[in-house]
Amino acid sequence: MKNAETPVFKLVLFGAESSLGNALMSELLARQHEVIAVVADLNRHAPRPGLHFKIGGLDDADQAEQGAAGGSAVISLLAPGDLAAQARASEALLAGLARTTIRRLLLVGDFDVLNVPGKYSEVEREWVDQVVDGLQRSTLRWTLINMPPALAEEGLARVAAGMVDMLELDLHRGEHLNFVV
């Protein structure tokens, strides 16, 4: 049963099929928030109370807008490794969210280049700079988070709890974070 005094998020989750995505869904549902998981295949998922699925992705602004529709906040887990693909997905997400009423975004990806720029090529730095510039020019209340390294289930649960705390308490807006587990 939901407590009527507790604010509830309708959180849209892109990247729900990852291990961190699963940990986030568990944490959000445990806190009685609603989750809209944007996935590639509806048939691979079992229904649970408070959990809804949509087909979609971040290929373009229209797809991002349709995936985010109905939510009050978004967490997007970008696939690490390919910084160019990450920049394209971020651009589509920002353009799609600009057409919605959603104003809170946690963007999780491979942003280590912001911490150690000398380790990356100029092109890689430009891709990440493009993401940061898009966020700064947007009207979103955003938080940029480095994808945590591969963690055991307990570590993923702690990262997920920290991310949900950020949403509930509206913390770390306009900041770049690393989780230390």
mmCIF file of the C-alpha atoms, coordinates in Angstrom:
data_MODEL
# 
_entry.id   MODEL 
# 
loop_
_atom_site.group_PDB 
_atom_site.id 
_atom_site.type_symbol 
_atom_site.label_atom_id 
_atom_site.label_alt_id 
_atom_site.label_comp_id 
_atom_site.label_asym_id 
_atom_site.label_entity_id 
_atom_site.label_seq_id 
_atom_site.pdbx_PDB_ins_code 
_atom_site.Cartn_x 
_atom_site.Cartn_y 
_atom_site.Cartn_z 
_atom_site.occupancy 
_atom_site.B_iso_or_equiv 
_atom_site.pdbx_formal_charge 
_atom_site.auth_seq_id 
_atom_site.auth_comp_id 
_atom_site.auth_asym_id 
_atom_site.auth_atom_id 
_atom_site.pdbx_PDB_model_num 
ATOM 1   C CA . MET A 1 1   ? 0.000  0.000   0.000   1.00 0.00 ? 1   MET A CA 1 
ATOM 2   C CA . LYS A 1 2   ? 1.286  3.458   -0.863  1.00 0.00 ? 2   LYS A CA 1 
ATOM 3   C CA . ASN A 1 3   ? 1.588  6.194   1.695   1.00 0.00 ? 3   ASN A CA 1 
ATOM 4   C CA . ALA A 1 4   ? -0.475 9.130   0.391   1.00 0.00 ? 4   ALA A CA 1 
ATOM 5   C CA . GLU A 1 5   ? 1.897  11.655  1.977   1.00 0.00 ? 5   GLU A CA 1 
ATOM 6   C CA . THR A 1 6   ? 4.987  10.382  0.182   1.00 0.00 ? 6   THR A CA 1 
ATOM 7   C CA . PRO A 1 7   ? 5.653  11.944  -3.232  1.00 0.00 ? 7   PRO A CA 1 
ATOM 8   C CA . VAL A 1 8   ? 5.837  9.322   -5.957  1.00 0.00 ? 8   VAL A CA 1 
ATOM 9   C CA . PHE A 1 9   ? 7.991  9.526   -9.060  1.00 0.00 ? 9   PHE A CA 1 
ATOM 10  C CA . LYS A 1 10  ? 6.953  8.058   -12.355 1.00 0.00 ? 10  LYS A CA 1 
ATOM 11  C CA . LEU A 1 11  ? 10.477 7.323   -13.352 1.00 0.00 ? 11  LEU A CA 1 
ATOM 12  C CA . VAL A 1 12  ? 11.381 6.523   -16.948 1.00 0.00 ? 12  VAL A CA 1 
ATOM 13  C CA . LEU A 1 13  ? 14.384 4.225   -17.174 1.00 0.00 ? 13  LEU A CA 1 
ATOM 14  C CA . PHE A 1 14  ? 16.367 3.882   -20.391 1.00 0.00 ? 14  PHE A CA 1 
ATOM 15  C CA . GLY A 1 15  ? 18.844 0.993   -20.160 1.00 0.00 ? 15  GLY A CA 1 
ATOM 16  C CA . ALA A 1 16  ? 16.653 -1.039  -17.833 1.00 0.00 ? 16  ALA A CA 1 
ATOM 17  C CA . GLU A 1 17  ? 17.996 -4.339  -19.133 1.00 0.00 ? 17  GLU A CA 1 
ATOM 18  C CA . SER A 1 18  ? 21.465 -3.810  -17.632 1.00 0.00 ? 18  SER A CA 1 
ATOM 19  C CA . SER A 1 19  ? 22.475 -5.036  -14.186 1.00 0.00 ? 19  SER A CA 1 
ATOM 20  C CA . LEU A 1 20  ? 22.403 -1.462  -12.842 1.00 0.00 ? 20  LEU A CA 1 
ATOM 21  C CA . GLY A 1 21  ? 19.003 -1.007  -14.494 1.00 0.00 ? 21  GLY A CA 1 
ATOM 22  C CA . ASN A 1 22  ? 17.676 -4.063  -12.650 1.00 0.00 ? 22  ASN A CA 1 
ATOM 23  C CA . ALA A 1 23  ? 19.060 -2.749  -9.358  1.00 0.00 ? 23  ALA A CA 1 
ATOM 24  C CA . LEU A 1 24  ? 17.428 0.640   -10.004 1.00 0.00 ? 24  LEU A CA 1 
ATOM 25  C CA . MET A 1 25  ? 14.062 -0.944  -10.778 1.00 0.00 ? 25  MET A CA 1 
ATOM 26  C CA . SER A 1 26  ? 14.217 -2.961  -7.533  1.00 0.00 ? 26  SER A CA 1 
ATOM 27  C CA . GLU A 1 27  ? 15.140 0.096   -5.460  1.00 0.00 ? 27  GLU A CA 1 
ATOM 28  C CA . LEU A 1 28  ? 12.495 2.332   -7.027  1.00 0.00 ? 28  LEU A CA 1 
ATOM 29  C CA . LEU A 1 29  ? 9.753  -0.272  -6.602  1.00 0.00 ? 29  LEU A CA 1 
ATOM 30  C CA . ALA A 1 30  ? 10.826 -0.921  -2.999  1.00 0.00 ? 30  ALA A CA 1 
ATOM 31  C CA . ARG A 1 31  ? 10.339 2.815   -2.356  1.00 0.00 ? 31  ARG A CA 1 
ATOM 32  C CA . GLN A 1 32  ? 6.889  2.637   -3.993  1.00 0.00 ? 32  GLN A CA 1 
ATOM 33  C CA . HIS A 1 33  ? 7.744  4.682   -7.074  1.00 0.00 ? 33  HIS A CA 1 
ATOM 34  C CA . GLU A 1 34  ? 6.360  3.755   -10.477 1.00 0.00 ? 34  GLU A CA 1 
ATOM 35  C CA . VAL A 1 35  ? 8.852  2.685   -13.124 1.00 0.00 ? 35  VAL A CA 1 
ATOM 36  C CA . ILE A 1 36  ? 8.432  2.913   -16.880 1.00 0.00 ? 36  ILE A CA 1 
ATOM 37  C CA . ALA A 1 37  ? 11.204 0.763   -18.349 1.00 0.00 ? 37  ALA A CA 1 
ATOM 38  C CA . VAL A 1 38  ? 11.997 1.494   -21.991 1.00 0.00 ? 38  VAL A CA 1 
ATOM 39  C CA . VAL A 1 39  ? 13.097 -1.796  -23.554 1.00 0.00 ? 39  VAL A CA 1 
ATOM 40  C CA . ALA A 1 40  ? 13.692 -3.385  -26.951 1.00 0.00 ? 40  ALA A CA 1 
ATOM 41  C CA . ASP A 1 41  ? 11.479 -6.460  -26.430 1.00 0.00 ? 41  ASP A CA 1 
ATOM 42  C CA . LEU A 1 42  ? 8.365  -6.552  -24.244 1.00 0.00 ? 42  LEU A CA 1 
ATOM 43  C CA . ASN A 1 43  ? 8.202  -10.345 -24.255 1.00 0.00 ? 43  ASN A CA 1 
ATOM 44  C CA . ARG A 1 44  ? 11.387 -10.772 -22.222 1.00 0.00 ? 44  ARG A CA 1 
ATOM 45  C CA . HIS A 1 45  ? 9.991  -9.157  -19.072 1.00 0.00 ? 45  HIS A CA 1 
ATOM 46  C CA . ALA A 1 46  ? 7.669  -10.353 -16.340 1.00 0.00 ? 46  ALA A CA 1 
ATOM 47  C CA . PRO A 1 47  ? 5.056  -7.941  -14.999 1.00 0.00 ? 47  PRO A CA 1 
ATOM 48  C CA . ARG A 1 48  ? 5.319  -6.578  -11.475 1.00 0.00 ? 48  ARG A CA 1 
ATOM 49  C CA . PRO A 1 49  ? 3.121  -4.099  -9.603  1.00 0.00 ? 49  PRO A CA 1 
ATOM 50  C CA . GLY A 1 50  ? 4.301  -0.548  -10.318 1.00 0.00 ? 50  GLY A CA 1 
ATOM 51  C CA . LEU A 1 51  ? 6.450  -1.605  -13.274 1.00 0.00 ? 51  LEU A CA 1 
ATOM 52  C CA . HIS A 1 52  ? 5.415  -0.720  -16.824 1.00 0.00 ? 52  HIS A CA 1 
ATOM 53  C CA . PHE A 1 53  ? 7.259  -1.409  -20.069 1.00 0.00 ? 53  PHE A CA 1 
ATOM 54  C CA . LYS A 1 54  ? 7.482  0.513   -23.336 1.00 0.00 ? 54  LYS A CA 1 
ATOM 55  C CA . ILE A 1 55  ? 9.268  -0.370  -26.516 1.00 0.00 ? 55  ILE A CA 1 
ATOM 56  C CA . GLY A 1 56  ? 11.787 2.265   -27.483 1.00 0.00 ? 56  GLY A CA 1 
ATOM 57  C CA . GLY A 1 57  ? 15.301 3.573   -27.289 1.00 0.00 ? 57  GLY A CA 1 
ATOM 58  C CA . LEU A 1 58  ? 17.469 6.586   -27.963 1.00 0.00 ? 58  LEU A CA 1 
ATOM 59  C CA . ASP A 1 59  ? 17.946 6.370   -31.726 1.00 0.00 ? 59  ASP A CA 1 
ATOM 60  C CA . ASP A 1 60  ? 16.313 9.759   -32.369 1.00 0.00 ? 60  ASP A CA 1 
ATOM 61  C CA . ALA A 1 61  ? 14.429 12.572  -30.614 1.00 0.00 ? 61  ALA A CA 1 
ATOM 62  C CA . ASP A 1 62  ? 10.995 11.178  -31.516 1.00 0.00 ? 62  ASP A CA 1 
ATOM 63  C CA . GLN A 1 63  ? 11.813 7.790   -30.015 1.00 0.00 ? 63  GLN A CA 1 
ATOM 64  C CA . ALA A 1 64  ? 13.237 9.419   -26.855 1.00 0.00 ? 64  ALA A CA 1 
ATOM 65  C CA . GLU A 1 65  ? 10.170 11.642  -26.482 1.00 0.00 ? 65  GLU A CA 1 
ATOM 66  C CA . GLN A 1 66  ? 7.784  8.706   -26.863 1.00 0.00 ? 66  GLN A CA 1 
ATOM 67  C CA . GLY A 1 67  ? 9.762  6.624   -24.379 1.00 0.00 ? 67  GLY A CA 1 
ATOM 68  C CA . ALA A 1 68  ? 9.799  9.412   -21.795 1.00 0.00 ? 68  ALA A CA 1 
ATOM 69  C CA . ALA A 1 69  ? 6.114  10.343  -22.189 1.00 0.00 ? 69  ALA A CA 1 
ATOM 70  C CA . GLY A 1 70  ? 4.184  10.003  -18.959 1.00 0.00 ? 70  GLY A CA 1 
ATOM 71  C CA . GLY A 1 71  ? 7.202  10.238  -16.669 1.00 0.00 ? 71  GLY A CA 1 
ATOM 72  C CA . SER A 1 72  ? 8.182  12.806  -14.075 1.00 0.00 ? 72  SER A CA 1 
ATOM 73  C CA . ALA A 1 73  ? 11.944 12.080  -14.174 1.00 0.00 ? 73  ALA A CA 1 
ATOM 74  C CA . VAL A 1 74  ? 14.380 10.108  -16.341 1.00 0.00 ? 74  VAL A CA 1 
ATOM 75  C CA . ILE A 1 75  ? 17.394 7.941   -15.634 1.00 0.00 ? 75  ILE A CA 1 
ATOM 76  C CA . SER A 1 76  ? 19.295 7.030   -18.771 1.00 0.00 ? 76  SER A CA 1 
ATOM 77  C CA . LEU A 1 77  ? 21.974 4.349   -18.588 1.00 0.00 ? 77  LEU A CA 1 
ATOM 78  C CA . LEU A 1 78  ? 24.122 4.782   -21.684 1.00 0.00 ? 78  LEU A CA 1 
ATOM 79  C CA . ALA A 1 79  ? 26.169 1.873   -22.991 1.00 0.00 ? 79  ALA A CA 1 
ATOM 80  C CA . PRO A 1 80  ? 29.817 2.498   -22.028 1.00 0.00 ? 80  PRO A CA 1 
ATOM 81  C CA . GLY A 1 81  ? 32.726 2.245   -24.415 1.00 0.00 ? 81  GLY A CA 1 
ATOM 82  C CA . ASP A 1 82  ? 31.584 3.989   -27.595 1.00 0.00 ? 82  ASP A CA 1 
ATOM 83  C CA . LEU A 1 83  ? 31.740 7.711   -26.808 1.00 0.00 ? 83  LEU A CA 1 
ATOM 84  C CA . ALA A 1 84  ? 30.398 8.697   -30.244 1.00 0.00 ? 84  ALA A CA 1 
ATOM 85  C CA . ALA A 1 85  ? 27.299 6.507   -29.772 1.00 0.00 ? 85  ALA A CA 1 
ATOM 86  C CA . GLN A 1 86  ? 26.921 7.889   -26.262 1.00 0.00 ? 86  GLN A CA 1 
ATOM 87  C CA . ALA A 1 87  ? 26.990 11.450  -27.631 1.00 0.00 ? 87  ALA A CA 1 
ATOM 88  C CA . ARG A 1 88  ? 24.370 10.622  -30.295 1.00 0.00 ? 88  ARG A CA 1 
ATOM 89  C CA . ALA A 1 89  ? 22.063 8.956   -27.745 1.00 0.00 ? 89  ALA A CA 1 
ATOM 90  C CA . SER A 1 90  ? 22.466 11.914  -25.371 1.00 0.00 ? 90  SER A CA 1 
ATOM 91  C CA . GLU A 1 91  ? 21.646 14.370  -28.147 1.00 0.00 ? 91  GLU A CA 1 
ATOM 92  C CA . ALA A 1 92  ? 18.497 12.412  -29.050 1.00 0.00 ? 92  ALA A CA 1 
ATOM 93  C CA . LEU A 1 93  ? 17.494 12.217  -25.381 1.00 0.00 ? 93  LEU A CA 1 
ATOM 94  C CA . LEU A 1 94  ? 17.952 15.942  -24.770 1.00 0.00 ? 94  LEU A CA 1 
ATOM 95  C CA . ALA A 1 95  ? 16.023 16.858  -27.924 1.00 0.00 ? 95  ALA A CA 1 
ATOM 96  C CA . GLY A 1 96  ? 13.221 14.453  -26.994 1.00 0.00 ? 96  GLY A CA 1 
ATOM 97  C CA . LEU A 1 97  ? 13.009 15.638  -23.371 1.00 0.00 ? 97  LEU A CA 1 
ATOM 98  C CA . ALA A 1 98  ? 12.841 19.266  -24.556 1.00 0.00 ? 98  ALA A CA 1 
ATOM 99  C CA . ARG A 1 99  ? 9.416  18.389  -26.012 1.00 0.00 ? 99  ARG A CA 1 
ATOM 100 C CA . THR A 1 100 ? 8.109  17.028  -22.680 1.00 0.00 ? 100 THR A CA 1 
ATOM 101 C CA . THR A 1 101 ? 7.346  18.441  -19.244 1.00 0.00 ? 101 THR A CA 1 
ATOM 102 C CA . ILE A 1 102 ? 10.091 16.301  -17.646 1.00 0.00 ? 102 ILE A CA 1 
ATOM 103 C CA . ARG A 1 103 ? 12.785 18.427  -16.034 1.00 0.00 ? 103 ARG A CA 1 
ATOM 104 C CA . ARG A 1 104 ? 14.869 15.965  -13.951 1.00 0.00 ? 104 ARG A CA 1 
ATOM 105 C CA . LEU A 1 105 ? 17.505 13.763  -15.600 1.00 0.00 ? 105 LEU A CA 1 
ATOM 106 C CA . LEU A 1 106 ? 20.205 11.451  -14.297 1.00 0.00 ? 106 LEU A CA 1 
ATOM 107 C CA . LEU A 1 107 ? 22.513 10.638  -17.213 1.00 0.00 ? 107 LEU A CA 1 
ATOM 108 C CA . VAL A 1 108 ? 24.811 7.678   -16.517 1.00 0.00 ? 108 VAL A CA 1 
ATOM 109 C CA . GLY A 1 109 ? 27.596 6.798   -18.920 1.00 0.00 ? 109 GLY A CA 1 
ATOM 110 C CA . ASP A 1 110 ? 31.297 6.744   -19.686 1.00 0.00 ? 110 ASP A CA 1 
ATOM 111 C CA . PHE A 1 111 ? 32.316 10.244  -18.625 1.00 0.00 ? 111 PHE A CA 1 
ATOM 112 C CA . ASP A 1 112 ? 35.743 9.436   -17.172 1.00 0.00 ? 112 ASP A CA 1 
ATOM 113 C CA . VAL A 1 113 ? 37.253 11.752  -19.798 1.00 0.00 ? 113 VAL A CA 1 
ATOM 114 C CA . LEU A 1 114 ? 36.073 14.645  -17.591 1.00 0.00 ? 114 LEU A CA 1 
ATOM 115 C CA . ASN A 1 115 ? 38.228 13.303  -14.739 1.00 0.00 ? 115 ASN A CA 1 
ATOM 116 C CA . VAL A 1 116 ? 41.304 12.253  -16.750 1.00 0.00 ? 116 VAL A CA 1 
ATOM 117 C CA . PRO A 1 117 ? 41.261 14.189  -20.047 1.00 0.00 ? 117 PRO A CA 1 
ATOM 118 C CA . GLY A 1 118 ? 44.877 13.357  -20.951 1.00 0.00 ? 118 GLY A CA 1 
ATOM 119 C CA . LYS A 1 119 ? 44.019 9.653   -21.195 1.00 0.00 ? 119 LYS A CA 1 
ATOM 120 C CA . TYR A 1 120 ? 41.616 10.296  -24.109 1.00 0.00 ? 120 TYR A CA 1 
ATOM 121 C CA . SER A 1 121 ? 41.993 11.554  -27.672 1.00 0.00 ? 121 SER A CA 1 
ATOM 122 C CA . GLU A 1 122 ? 40.859 14.999  -28.718 1.00 0.00 ? 122 GLU A CA 1 
ATOM 123 C CA . VAL A 1 123 ? 37.921 13.490  -30.625 1.00 0.00 ? 123 VAL A CA 1 
ATOM 124 C CA . GLU A 1 124 ? 36.790 11.538  -27.540 1.00 0.00 ? 124 GLU A CA 1 
ATOM 125 C CA . ARG A 1 125 ? 37.024 14.693  -25.410 1.00 0.00 ? 125 ARG A CA 1 
ATOM 126 C CA . GLU A 1 126 ? 34.931 16.569  -28.004 1.00 0.00 ? 126 GLU A CA 1 
ATOM 127 C CA . TRP A 1 127 ? 32.171 13.917  -27.880 1.00 0.00 ? 127 TRP A CA 1 
ATOM 128 C CA . VAL A 1 128 ? 31.891 14.196  -24.115 1.00 0.00 ? 128 VAL A CA 1 
ATOM 129 C CA . ASP A 1 129 ? 32.140 18.006  -24.277 1.00 0.00 ? 129 ASP A CA 1 
ATOM 130 C CA . GLN A 1 130 ? 29.203 17.899  -26.724 1.00 0.00 ? 130 GLN A CA 1 
ATOM 131 C CA . VAL A 1 131 ? 27.130 16.003  -24.123 1.00 0.00 ? 131 VAL A CA 1 
ATOM 132 C CA . VAL A 1 132 ? 28.047 18.431  -21.336 1.00 0.00 ? 132 VAL A CA 1 
ATOM 133 C CA . ASP A 1 133 ? 27.347 21.448  -23.545 1.00 0.00 ? 133 ASP A CA 1 
ATOM 134 C CA . GLY A 1 134 ? 23.920 20.062  -24.463 1.00 0.00 ? 134 GLY A CA 1 
ATOM 135 C CA . LEU A 1 135 ? 23.091 19.533  -20.791 1.00 0.00 ? 135 LEU A CA 1 
ATOM 136 C CA . GLN A 1 136 ? 24.233 23.010  -19.817 1.00 0.00 ? 136 GLN A CA 1 
ATOM 137 C CA . ARG A 1 137 ? 22.152 24.625  -22.561 1.00 0.00 ? 137 ARG A CA 1 
ATOM 138 C CA . SER A 1 138 ? 19.045 22.620  -21.653 1.00 0.00 ? 138 SER A CA 1 
ATOM 139 C CA . THR A 1 139 ? 16.381 23.597  -19.119 1.00 0.00 ? 139 THR A CA 1 
ATOM 140 C CA . LEU A 1 140 ? 16.789 20.241  -17.370 1.00 0.00 ? 140 LEU A CA 1 
ATOM 141 C CA . ARG A 1 141 ? 17.880 19.749  -13.773 1.00 0.00 ? 141 ARG A CA 1 
ATOM 142 C CA . TRP A 1 142 ? 20.545 17.198  -14.665 1.00 0.00 ? 142 TRP A CA 1 
ATOM 143 C CA . THR A 1 143 ? 23.182 15.107  -12.947 1.00 0.00 ? 143 THR A CA 1 
ATOM 144 C CA . LEU A 1 144 ? 25.973 13.455  -14.935 1.00 0.00 ? 144 LEU A CA 1 
ATOM 145 C CA . ILE A 1 145 ? 27.188 10.178  -13.406 1.00 0.00 ? 145 ILE A CA 1 
ATOM 146 C CA . ASN A 1 146 ? 30.116 7.971   -14.376 1.00 0.00 ? 146 ASN A CA 1 
ATOM 147 C CA . MET A 1 147 ? 28.986 4.404   -14.943 1.00 0.00 ? 147 MET A CA 1 
ATOM 148 C CA . PRO A 1 148 ? 30.293 2.482   -11.947 1.00 0.00 ? 148 PRO A CA 1 
ATOM 149 C CA . PRO A 1 149 ? 32.690 -0.378  -12.693 1.00 0.00 ? 149 PRO A CA 1 
ATOM 150 C CA . ALA A 1 150 ? 31.371 -3.936  -12.693 1.00 0.00 ? 150 ALA A CA 1 
ATOM 151 C CA . LEU A 1 151 ? 30.083 -4.502  -9.181  1.00 0.00 ? 151 LEU A CA 1 
ATOM 152 C CA . ALA A 1 152 ? 28.624 -7.349  -7.195  1.00 0.00 ? 152 ALA A CA 1 
ATOM 153 C CA . GLU A 1 153 ? 24.898 -7.264  -6.509  1.00 0.00 ? 153 GLU A CA 1 
ATOM 154 C CA . GLU A 1 154 ? 25.386 -5.551  -3.131  1.00 0.00 ? 154 GLU A CA 1 
ATOM 155 C CA . GLY A 1 155 ? 27.458 -2.757  -4.695  1.00 0.00 ? 155 GLY A CA 1 
ATOM 156 C CA . LEU A 1 156 ? 24.893 -2.237  -7.452  1.00 0.00 ? 156 LEU A CA 1 
ATOM 157 C CA . ALA A 1 157 ? 22.148 -1.994  -4.825  1.00 0.00 ? 157 ALA A CA 1 
ATOM 158 C CA . ARG A 1 158 ? 24.098 0.735   -2.987  1.00 0.00 ? 158 ARG A CA 1 
ATOM 159 C CA . VAL A 1 159 ? 24.667 2.716   -6.198  1.00 0.00 ? 159 VAL A CA 1 
ATOM 160 C CA . ALA A 1 160 ? 20.976 2.375   -7.099  1.00 0.00 ? 160 ALA A CA 1 
ATOM 161 C CA . ALA A 1 161 ? 19.966 3.560   -3.612  1.00 0.00 ? 161 ALA A CA 1 
ATOM 162 C CA . GLY A 1 162 ? 22.254 6.578   -3.966  1.00 0.00 ? 162 GLY A CA 1 
ATOM 163 C CA . MET A 1 163 ? 20.781 7.471   -7.346  1.00 0.00 ? 163 MET A CA 1 
ATOM 164 C CA . VAL A 1 164 ? 17.216 7.224   -6.029  1.00 0.00 ? 164 VAL A CA 1 
ATOM 165 C CA . ASP A 1 165 ? 18.223 9.380   -3.039  1.00 0.00 ? 165 ASP A CA 1 
ATOM 166 C CA . MET A 1 166 ? 19.466 12.009  -5.524  1.00 0.00 ? 166 MET A CA 1 
ATOM 167 C CA . LEU A 1 167 ? 16.068 12.031  -7.209  1.00 0.00 ? 167 LEU A CA 1 
ATOM 168 C CA . GLU A 1 168 ? 14.010 12.082  -4.024  1.00 0.00 ? 168 GLU A CA 1 
ATOM 169 C CA . LEU A 1 169 ? 16.078 14.825  -2.384  1.00 0.00 ? 169 LEU A CA 1 
ATOM 170 C CA . ASP A 1 170 ? 16.790 16.700  -5.653  1.00 0.00 ? 170 ASP A CA 1 
ATOM 171 C CA . LEU A 1 171 ? 20.540 16.639  -4.978  1.00 0.00 ? 171 LEU A CA 1 
ATOM 172 C CA . HIS A 1 172 ? 23.590 17.253  -7.191  1.00 0.00 ? 172 HIS A CA 1 
ATOM 173 C CA . ARG A 1 173 ? 21.887 19.245  -9.918  1.00 0.00 ? 173 ARG A CA 1 
ATOM 174 C CA . GLY A 1 174 ? 24.319 20.363  -12.604 1.00 0.00 ? 174 GLY A CA 1 
ATOM 175 C CA . GLU A 1 175 ? 27.123 18.182  -11.230 1.00 0.00 ? 175 GLU A CA 1 
ATOM 176 C CA . HIS A 1 176 ? 29.331 15.350  -12.474 1.00 0.00 ? 176 HIS A CA 1 
ATOM 177 C CA . LEU A 1 177 ? 29.634 12.459  -9.993  1.00 0.00 ? 177 LEU A CA 1 
ATOM 178 C CA . ASN A 1 178 ? 31.512 9.235   -9.414  1.00 0.00 ? 178 ASN A CA 1 
ATOM 179 C CA . PHE A 1 179 ? 30.174 6.569   -7.078  1.00 0.00 ? 179 PHE A CA 1 
ATOM 180 C CA . VAL A 1 180 ? 32.778 5.044   -4.789  1.00 0.00 ? 180 VAL A CA 1 
ATOM 181 C CA . VAL A 1 181 ? 31.692 1.643   -3.538  1.00 0.00 ? 181 VAL A CA 1 
# 
